[in-house]
Amino acid sequence: MRRGGGRSRGYGGSNRFEVYLKPEEVSELSTDEVTELIREAMPQRVGVLFKLARTEYGPPGSGRSGMDVELIGDDVGTLELLVPRITERLRRIPIVGDIDNSFESGDDEIRVSVNRERALQGGLSSQAVAMTVNGALSSRSLAYFKTAEREIGMVMQYREEDRETLDQLKKMPVLVSDPNGEGAGVTLPISSLASFNVQSGPSEVERENRRAKVEIDVTAAGGTPGFMLRRPVQMALADVPLPPGYEWSLGRRFMEAEEDASRAVLAMILATVLIYMIMAALFEDFLQPFTIMLSIPFAFIGVGLIMYLAGQPRDSSSSMGLLILAGIVVNNAIVLIDHINRLRREGIARHEAIVLGGKNRLRPILMTAVTTILGLSPMVAPFFLPQVFGQPEGRAAFWAPVGLVILGGLTTSTFLTLLVIPTVYSLVDDVKLFVQRVVRAAVAVPRRKMA
């Protein structure tokens, strides 16, 4: 654990503690569980507000559950006054947990203010005093020692034990000229030439199109999916009064998630069209591929059910799983329909071909589906047995939803394919025969008139 201090600009004093968790391989608790334990352990004090923020390093999609609100305007000071107003509106939302903003300042700094009159009396300038402090504390290379292989930077600074406290900094000797004009000069502590103040470091100020921007980070409470914050946040800030030229918008993280969702929908539509075109070419038929395509909606039933049971929201990982699933679930229907068509070409009646085809392909379909499901089980086991396997975090949290989507969709699609697809096949075949009879009748009428 590391402690840092700071002071929010205009919002009173603040202190920050950074807690580093053990690797997921040796930890028995997930990040969310540790967060809740810390929240429960915080004492209740009047005028003291505890906020928990979490920084995660890993692949996209493994971040915390929340969203950003961007406040944009011309003047930074005005934005500072508007942040509490926006924050107060957001705190009224029941599913909002912690709220942070980019105006929260960094660690405390020691600022050295040189007394120019005293420095001039000692024959020094403000720059000379600053260079003395910089030379004692800086780790920059002053020169380079050249060897045959490389250059080695040379650093000159105080020892670590001589520059740990503020009192040691105040006692740092500075060479000044002798006021009596005798000797080479005398040394005085730097505290006699400058004053020292502990102040907060500068806040983070971003600009977009040359306008100042503040990011307000909103975290969902109680494990609530971050996407559920969208509508409550928009409703809470819809009528917030802002000066002319100032506006708010949902943050870049949310916009990127929306773009990912739109691209995922487009990719799913394109994948469905390509699958249909390939099957239409292989079966040399335009109606039978529709029978096979019903496997995809059957899969979505299992996807929705298993994602609900696991408490997982839709994200980029689950969208990737849906694309993979669309190409997998049609395989069982292709194997079944192709075998039924082959039996019918051999002269077997449609009903008998459907029954016999289902018997012949039941075992291979179940074997391929079960082996795939069992192979994905270790990937999704942490969702259902966290006490044994631990919570999925890091890269596991990114890839586990992919396996979860494929497992759930393949399970329901396999059984519904065996039960429903034969019925749909017979119905589509009836429609095909009906269309053929109508076309023949329509062609036969002109021929009779001509005869």
ZALUMNU-18123 format. One record per residue (C-alpha): residue in one letter; z, x, y. Coordinates in steps of 0.05 Angstrom, whole numbers, padded with zeros to 5 digits, always signed. Each point is the difference from the previous one (the first is absolute). Example, Ala and Ser with C-alpha at 12.3 -4.5 7.8 and 13.67 -1.06 7.14 Angstrom:
BEGIN
a+00156+00246-00090 s-00013+00027+00069 
# end
This chain:
BEGIN
m+00000+00000+00000 r-00017+00025+00070 r+00029-00025+00064 g-00038-00005+00065 g+00020-00026+00068 g-00037-00035+00054 r+00003-00049+00057 s-00047-00059+00008 r-00030-00004+00068 g+00036-00056+00036 y+00034-00028-00062 g+00064+00041-00004 g+00022+00055-00047 s-00025+00008-00071 n+00010+00045-00060 r-00045+00008-00059 f+00014+00021-00071 e-00057+00019-00046 v+00014-00009-00074 y-00044+00035-00051 l+00000-00032-00069 k-00004+00034-00067 p-00067+00002-00036 e-00016-00064-00038 e+00003+00038-00066 v+00075+00013+00008 s+00021-00060+00042 e+00028-00063-00032 l-00010-00043+00063 s-00063-00019+00037 t-00010+00011+00074 d+00010-00074+00014 e+00066+00000-00039 v+00025+00061+00038 t-00020-00033+00065 e+00040-00062-00016 l+00061+00041-00021 i-00002+00038+00066 r-00007-00065+00038 e+00061-00029-00035 a+00040+00063+00012 m-00010-00001+00076 p+00063-00023+00036 q-00004-00059+00048 r+00014+00022+00072 v-00007-00039+00064 g-00057+00028+00042 v-00026+00044-00056 l-00066-00015-00033 f-00021+00032-00065 k-00074+00007-00015 l-00029+00026-00064 a-00069+00032+00000 r-00035+00030-00059 t-00053+00054+00000 e-00040+00009-00064 y-00048+00054-00017 g-00053-00017-00051 p-00067-00035-00010 p-00020-00060+00041 g+00032-00064-00020 s+00067+00031-00018 g+00031-00011+00068 r+00054-00048+00018 s-00009-00074+00007 g-00012-00016+00074 m-00049-00001+00057 d-00009+00029+00070 v-00005-00036+00067 e-00035+00039+00055 l+00018-00012+00073 i-00052+00028+00048 g+00001+00006+00076 d-00011+00047+00059 d+00071+00020+00018 v+00048+00032-00050 g+00061-00024+00039 t-00023-00072-00003 l-00011+00006-00075 e+00071+00025-00007 l+00025-00063+00034 l-00044-00044-00045 v+00022+00031-00066 p+00069-00035-00001 r-00033-00067+00015 i-00048+00008-00058 t+00054+00026-00046 e+00045-00060+00015 r-00056-00048-00019 l-00012+00037-00065 r+00074+00001-00019 r+00000-00076-00002 i-00048+00000-00060 p+00042-00011-00062 i-00040+00046-00046 v+00001+00059+00049 g+00046+00057-00019 d+00002+00062+00044 i-00040+00011+00064 d-00017+00068+00029 n-00045+00024+00055 s-00035+00063+00022 f+00044+00005+00063 e+00058+00021-00043 s+00011+00071+00023 g+00006+00063-00040 d+00057+00049-00009 d+00045+00024+00056 e-00022+00060+00040 i+00036+00051+00043 r-00033+00003+00068 v+00013+00062+00042 s-00005-00011+00076 v-00002+00066+00038 n+00037+00005+00066 r-00054+00033+00042 e+00046+00026+00055 r+00046+00036-00049 a-00059+00027-00038 l-00031+00028+00064 q+00065+00032+00019 g-00003+00037-00066 g-00072+00020+00012 l-00027-00048-00052 s-00048-00058+00001 s+00006-00065-00039 q-00056+00024-00045 a+00038+00064-00016 v+00061-00039-00021 a-00043-00046-00043 m-00034+00060-00032 t+00068+00029-00017 v+00019-00064-00038 n-00068-00004-00033 g+00002+00072-00022 a+00068-00009-00032 l-00015-00064-00038 s-00075-00002-00010 s-00031+00020-00067 r-00069+00016+00029 s-00031+00067-00015 l+00005+00048+00059 a-00047+00052-00030 y-00035+00016-00065 f+00010+00060-00046 k-00067+00018-00030 t-00006+00026-00071 a-00060+00015-00042 e+00002-00068-00032 r+00025-00048+00054 e+00037-00011+00065 i+00075-00015-00001 g+00031-00039+00057 m+00061+00031+00034 v+00054-00048+00022 m+00061+00018+00042 q+00056-00051+00007 y+00075-00009-00007 r+00031-00003-00068 e+00011-00069-00030 e+00076+00005+00007 d-00007+00019+00074 r-00042-00062+00020 e+00032-00058-00037 t+00042-00033+00054 l-00006-00020+00073 d+00057+00046+00019 q-00037+00059-00028 l-00061-00019+00041 k+00042-00005+00063 k+00028+00070-00012 m-00069+00031-00008 p-00002+00062+00046 v-00052+00005+00054 l-00015+00065+00037 v+00004-00007+00076 s-00002+00051+00056 d+00065+00030+00024 p+00020-00037+00065 n+00029+00066+00027 g-00066+00035-00011 e+00030+00050-00049 g-00020+00013-00072 a-00054-00031-00041 g+00030-00070+00002 v+00053-00043-00032 t-00001-00054-00053 l+00025-00071+00013 p+00005-00059-00047 i-00058-00047+00008 s+00049-00057+00015 s+00013+00032+00068 l-00074-00008+00017 a-00017-00067-00032 s+00030-00066-00022 f-00007-00030-00069 n-00010-00074-00016 v-00007-00033-00068 q-00054-00054+00006 s-00045-00038-00048 g-00068+00028-00015 p-00063-00033+00025 s-00021-00066-00032 e-00066-00008-00036 v-00051-00032+00046 e-00069-00015-00028 r-00062-00021+00039 e-00060-00041-00021 n-00060-00004+00046 r+00042+00036+00053 r+00054-00055-00003 a+00071+00011-00023 k+00018-00029-00068 v+00066-00015-00034 e+00003-00013-00074 i+00055-00048-00024 d+00012+00008-00074 v+00023-00064-00035 t+00028+00004-00071 a+00005-00059-00047 a+00069-00017-00025 g+00023-00009-00072 g-00063+00028-00032 t-00044-00053+00033 p-00074+00020-00003 g-00025+00028+00066 f-00060-00046+00004 m+00047-00060+00007 l+00021+00026+00069 r-00067-00013+00031 r+00005-00074+00017 p+00074+00001+00021 v-00012+00060+00046 q-00061-00033+00031 m+00038-00065+00012 a+00060+00037+00029 l-00042+00040+00050 a-00052-00053+00016 d+00034-00023+00064 v+00038+00063+00020 p-00009+00011+00076 l-00035+00065+00017 p-00022+00027+00068 p-00074+00001+00016 g-00035+00058-00034 y+00050+00004-00058 e-00013-00026-00070 w+00024+00004-00071 s-00038+00003-00065 l+00014+00011-00073 g+00001+00074-00016 r-00053+00044-00030 r+00033-00001-00068 f-00008-00075-00004 m-00071+00002+00025 e-00018+00051-00053 a+00032-00044-00053 e-00042-00059+00024 e-00063+00042-00003 d+00017+00024-00070 a+00010-00073-00022 s-00068-00019+00030 r-00034+00058-00034 a+00034-00018-00066 v-00027-00071+00004 l-00070+00024+00016 a+00003+00050-00057 m+00024-00055-00048 i-00058-00045+00019 l-00049+00057-00008 a+00029+00018-00068 t-00005-00072-00023 v-00073-00005+00021 l-00018+00065-00035 i+00035-00022-00064 y-00039-00065+00001 m-00066+00035+00012 i+00011+00049-00057 m+00020-00056-00049 a-00058-00044+00022 a-00048+00058-00016 l+00032+00015-00067 f+00005-00072-00024 e-00066-00020+00032 d+00033-00063+00024 f+00028-00025+00066 l+00052-00050-00027 q+00036+00038-00054 p+00025+00054+00048 f+00039-00055+00036 t+00038-00011-00065 i+00020+00072-00003 m+00017+00003+00074 l+00055-00051-00012 s+00040+00056-00031 i+00013+00027+00070 p+00036-00063+00027 f+00040-00002-00065 a+00023+00070+00014 f+00023-00019+00071 i+00050-00048-00031 g+00035+00057-00036 v-00004+00045+00061 g+00035-00051+00044 l+00053-00014-00052 i+00017+00072-00015 m+00000+00021+00073 y+00048-00057+00015 l+00047+00019-00057 a-00001+00073+00021 g+00010-00018+00074 q-00059+00041+00022 p-00043-00017+00061 r-00075+00009+00004 d-00018+00069+00026 s-00055+00051-00005 s+00022+00020-00070 s-00002-00071-00027 s-00069-00009+00032 m-00024+00061-00038 g+00029-00030-00064 l-00039-00065+00012 l-00066+00038+00005 i+00014+00036-00065 l+00023-00064-00033 a-00064-00037+00018 g-00040+00050-00042 i+00048-00001-00059 v+00015-00074-00012 v-00074-00020-00009 n-00006+00047-00060 n+00035-00048-00048 a-00044-00059+00021 i-00063+00043-00006 v+00019+00020-00071 l+00014-00072-00019 i-00061-00033+00032 d-00048+00054-00025 h+00024-00010-00072 i-00007-00076+00006 n-00071+00007+00026 r-00017+00047-00057 l+00026-00050-00052 r-00041-00056+00032 r-00062+00043-00003 e+00012+00007-00074 g-00006-00076-00007 i+00073-00021+00001 a+00016-00064+00038 r+00035+00007+00068 h+00067-00029-00021 e+00004+00042-00063 a-00023+00062+00038 i+00056-00009+00051 v+00053-00008-00054 l-00026+00058-00042 g-00009+00044+00061 g+00071-00013+00022 k+00026+00019-00069 n-00042+00063-00005 r+00017+00026+00070 l+00073-00021+00003 r+00027+00064-00031 p-00041+00051+00041 i+00014-00037+00065 l+00075-00002-00013 m+00002+00072-00023 t-00035+00027+00062 a+00041-00044+00047 v+00067+00017-00033 t-00014+00075+00000 t-00017-00002+00074 i+00062-00042+00016 l+00046+00047-00040 g-00031+00060+00033 l+00016-00028+00069 s+00071-00021-00018 p+00034+00067+00018 m-00035-00004+00067 v+00031-00068+00018 a+00066+00006-00039 p+00040+00020+00063 f-00015-00068+00031 f+00035-00037-00056 l+00050+00051-00027 p+00023+00039+00062 q+00067+00015-00033 v-00035+00040-00054 f-00061+00029+00034 g+00023-00001+00073 q-00036-00029+00060 p-00073+00021+00010 e-00004+00046+00061 g-00047+00051+00028 r-00066+00004-00037 a+00027-00045-00055 a+00010-00055+00051 f-00073+00009+00022 w-00031-00003-00069 a+00047-00049-00035 p-00029-00063+00034 v-00068+00020-00027 g+00026-00002-00071 l+00040-00064+00016 v-00063-00037+00022 i-00041+00022-00060 l+00055-00016-00050 g+00013-00070+00027 g-00073-00018+00010 l-00022+00026-00068 t+00056-00036-00037 t-00017-00070+00026 s-00075+00012+00000 t+00000+00021-00073 f+00034-00063-00026 l-00036-00047+00047 t-00066+00032-00019 l+00012-00015-00074 l+00021-00071+00015 v-00042-00023+00059 i-00064+00041-00001 p-00027-00032-00065 t+00010-00069+00032 v-00033+00021+00064 y-00056+00032-00040 s-00016-00067-00034 l+00002-00037+00066 v-00046+00050+00034 d-00046-00004-00059 d-00002-00076+00006 v-00017+00007+00074 k-00055+00049-00018 l-00029-00047-00052 f+00003-00058+00049 v-00036+00040+00053 q-00053+00020-00050 r-00011-00073-00020 v-00006-00021+00073 v-00051+00055+00014 r-00040-00018-00062 a+00000-00073+00020 a-00021+00016+00070 v-00058+00043-00025 a-00021-00052-00052 v-00009-00057+00051 p-00058+00033+00038 r-00034+00017-00065 r+00002-00073-00023 k-00030-00023+00067 m-00055+00051-00006 a-00015-00023-00072 
# end
